[in-house]
Amino acid sequence: MTRRRSLVVFAAAAALLVLLNAVMYELYGREAQTVDAALDDRLTALGTTTARWLTLDTRDASAMLRALAGENRLDDAYLLDGGMQVVAGARTPPGVPLNLLRVDTDRLAAALDGRASVGDGYSIANKRVETAYFPVPGTGRVLALEAGAEYHAPAAGLRTT
């Protein structure tokens, strides 16, 4: 094989590797977006369903919220009234005012007006916590869910891969 043919084969192999790398990176990016979207959809489904259940029975809402947070790897789940007092909570104790550093007041006000939202909440030491607010119909209360690193572990695991 001549030197020229060797260079052509090498260039073709290098171009194929670059193309393969670009395809894999594109697939990875789409997969990461899909996992993030699936986690957001799951959080929305959890909040919407739980808010409806809270309209039916609130006798032991704290126990229900503890189960919800534990089974779904949420950092916290709590029920707020219009004065931002915790009525029931998984990890935040009832009867105390909520720490305003954890609250997006605009989104909370929107939830009190009947509009649910899921989005970025706050971060502590570079750990992102996503918050979601869901109105509890007919009660004037809002269900708040906080999803941190444990909830987002599937997406983080994909990114480290």
Phi, psi and omega in degrees: 000136182280165179298320181297316178296321179299317179295322178295315179297316179298315180297319179295318178295318179296318179296320178296320178295319178297316178297317178298318178298317179296319178296316180296320179296320178296317177297318177300315180299318179293322179295318178298318177296320180296317179295316177300316179295321179294321177294320176297317178296321179295318179296321177297316180295318178299314182293316181296315180294314181296321179298321177293320178297324181292342175284337183274318186206119178241017182300317179233057183296324181297319178295319179295318180291326175296317178296317179300312181294318182293315183288335184248012176056040176272150176290322180197158173213128181211159181248127182247148171264182183297337179267016181059032172266138178284122180269321178208149181202154177282307180242336175273122185290143177294154175088004179244150174291148182283143175296116185292346175288342181265358190245136168265101188297326178294316179291325176295317177297321178296321178293323176295334176273001175104009181248116179282157177206150175229130180185185179299137180254277181212171177225146178229121179050050179065015175258121183276136174238121178270136178244150179223138180237131182228127176291142174261105189305134175076006183242344185071019181244165181230133173270128178244132177240138177239121182244116183252215187298320182294321178293321182271013181302321178300319179290320179295320178297321178295320181293324179285339177291000000 
